[in-house]
Amino acid sequence: MQAVLASIVSVLLFAIGAVHLYWMLGGRKGMAIALPSRGDGSGQPLFKPGRFEIGAVIVLFWAAVMLILMYADLIPVIGPQQLPRLAAWTLAIVFAIRAIGEFHYLGLFKKHRNSPFGRLDTYVYSPLYLVMAGMTWWMIGIS
């Protein structure tokens, strides 16, 4: 069961990283609904990430994939033997924090919900992170 959970979380994280790679390489489709916008109705994004920032996000997502796969013994551990366990706990906590959000523009308890990003965050992004947090905690609990 641990391998199944690790595989599902890894595929989701890899796919999210692949979408970011598309954006880093110049693709723009879907980017407008992936960025939170100001709550003033202007539709202006809160920030505009550059290629470096998007690349850093890709590295983080794909490093998380590797660490989850290491934790489930699906690939060999590179580095200290405790690294995958620490990383799995850290990822579960980070996923839960992302799902909860910062109470303004991001997460299940945000104030600004009436934007394309806000609606998708409410119904897709935050629940997805909540599910990934639960699956990661369950995966940790199995071992």
C-alpha positions as CSV (number, residue, x, y, z in Angstrom):
1,M,0.0,0.0,0.0
2,Q,2.9,2.3,0.8
3,A,4.2,1.9,-2.8
4,V,0.8,2.7,-4.2
5,L,0.4,5.9,-2.1
6,A,4.0,7.0,-2.9
7,S,3.4,6.4,-6.6
8,I,0.1,8.4,-6.7
9,V,1.6,11.4,-4.8
10,S,4.8,11.2,-7.0
11,V,2.8,11.2,-10.2
12,L,0.7,14.2,-9.0
13,L,3.9,16.1,-8.0
14,F,5.7,15.2,-11.3
15,A,2.7,16.4,-13.3
16,I,2.5,19.7,-11.4
17,G,6.2,20.1,-12.1
18,A,5.7,19.3,-15.8
19,V,3.1,22.1,-16.0
20,H,5.5,24.5,-14.5
21,L,8.2,23.3,-17.0
22,Y,5.7,24.2,-19.8
23,W,5.3,27.7,-18.3
24,M,9.1,28.1,-17.9
25,L,9.6,27.2,-21.5
26,G,7.2,30.0,-22.6
27,G,3.8,28.4,-22.6
28,R,1.1,30.6,-21.2
29,K,-2.0,28.5,-21.3
30,G,-3.5,28.1,-17.8
31,M,-1.0,30.5,-16.1
32,A,-3.6,33.2,-15.5
33,I,-5.7,30.8,-13.4
34,A,-2.7,29.5,-11.6
35,L,-1.8,32.8,-10.0
36,P,-3.8,34.5,-7.2
37,S,-5.1,37.9,-8.3
38,R,-5.7,41.0,-6.2
39,G,-9.0,41.2,-4.3
40,D,-9.9,44.6,-5.9
41,G,-11.5,43.1,-8.9
42,S,-8.8,44.3,-11.3
43,G,-7.7,40.7,-12.1
44,Q,-4.1,41.7,-11.7
45,P,-2.0,38.8,-10.4
46,L,-0.4,39.4,-7.0
47,F,3.0,38.5,-8.5
48,K,4.5,37.5,-11.8
49,P,7.1,34.8,-11.5
50,G,10.1,34.8,-13.8
51,R,11.8,31.8,-15.3
52,F,14.2,31.5,-12.4
53,E,11.3,31.3,-9.9
54,I,9.4,28.9,-12.0
55,G,12.5,26.7,-12.4
56,A,13.0,26.7,-8.6
57,V,9.5,25.5,-8.2
58,I,10.1,22.7,-10.7
59,V,13.2,21.6,-8.8
60,L,11.3,21.5,-5.5
61,F,8.4,19.5,-7.0
62,W,10.7,17.0,-8.7
63,A,13.0,16.7,-5.6
64,A,9.8,15.9,-3.6
65,V,9.0,13.2,-6.1
66,M,12.5,11.7,-5.6
67,L,12.3,11.9,-1.8
68,I,8.8,10.3,-1.7
69,L,10.0,7.4,-4.0
70,M,13.1,7.0,-1.8
71,Y,10.9,6.8,1.4
72,A,8.8,4.1,-0.2
73,D,12.0,2.2,-1.2
74,L,11.0,2.5,-4.9
75,I,14.4,4.0,-5.7
76,P,17.6,3.8,-3.7
77,V,18.3,6.4,-1.1
78,I,20.8,9.0,-2.1
79,G,22.4,10.7,0.9
80,P,21.7,10.2,4.6
81,Q,19.4,7.2,5.4
82,Q,17.1,9.4,7.5
83,L,16.6,12.0,4.8
84,P,13.6,10.4,3.1
85,R,11.7,10.0,6.4
86,L,12.4,13.6,7.4
87,A,11.4,14.7,3.9
88,A,8.1,12.7,4.0
89,W,7.1,14.3,7.3
90,T,8.1,17.7,6.1
91,L,6.1,17.3,2.8
92,A,3.0,16.1,4.7
93,I,3.2,19.2,6.8
94,V,3.9,21.5,3.9
95,F,1.0,20.0,1.9
96,A,-1.4,20.5,4.9
97,I,-0.2,24.1,5.4
98,R,-0.7,24.8,1.6
99,A,-4.2,23.4,1.8
100,I,-5.1,25.5,4.9
101,G,-3.5,28.6,3.3
102,E,-2.7,32.1,4.5
103,F,-6.3,33.2,4.9
104,H,-6.4,35.9,2.3
105,Y,-5.7,34.6,-1.2
106,L,-4.7,31.0,-0.8
107,G,-6.1,27.9,0.8
108,L,-9.4,26.5,2.1
109,F,-10.0,29.4,4.5
110,K,-9.2,32.4,2.2
111,K,-11.2,35.6,2.0
112,H,-10.8,36.3,-1.7
113,R,-12.7,33.5,-3.5
114,N,-14.3,35.4,-6.5
115,S,-11.5,35.2,-9.0
116,P,-10.7,32.4,-11.5
117,F,-7.7,31.3,-9.3
118,G,-9.8,31.7,-6.1
119,R,-12.5,29.3,-7.4
120,L,-10.0,26.8,-8.7
121,D,-8.1,27.0,-5.4
122,T,-11.3,26.3,-3.5
123,Y,-12.4,23.4,-5.6
124,V,-9.2,21.9,-7.0
125,Y,-5.8,23.1,-5.7
126,S,-6.4,23.2,-2.0
127,P,-8.4,19.9,-1.8
128,L,-5.6,18.3,-3.9
129,Y,-3.0,19.4,-1.4
130,L,-5.2,18.2,1.5
131,V,-5.5,14.8,-0.2
132,M,-1.7,14.7,-0.8
133,A,-1.1,15.6,2.8
134,G,-3.4,12.8,3.9
135,M,-1.9,10.2,1.6
136,T,1.6,11.2,2.7
137,W,0.7,10.9,6.4
138,W,-1.0,7.5,5.7
139,M,2.1,6.4,3.8
140,I,4.3,7.4,6.8
141,G,1.9,5.6,9.2
142,I,2.1,2.4,7.2
143,S,5.9,2.0,7.6
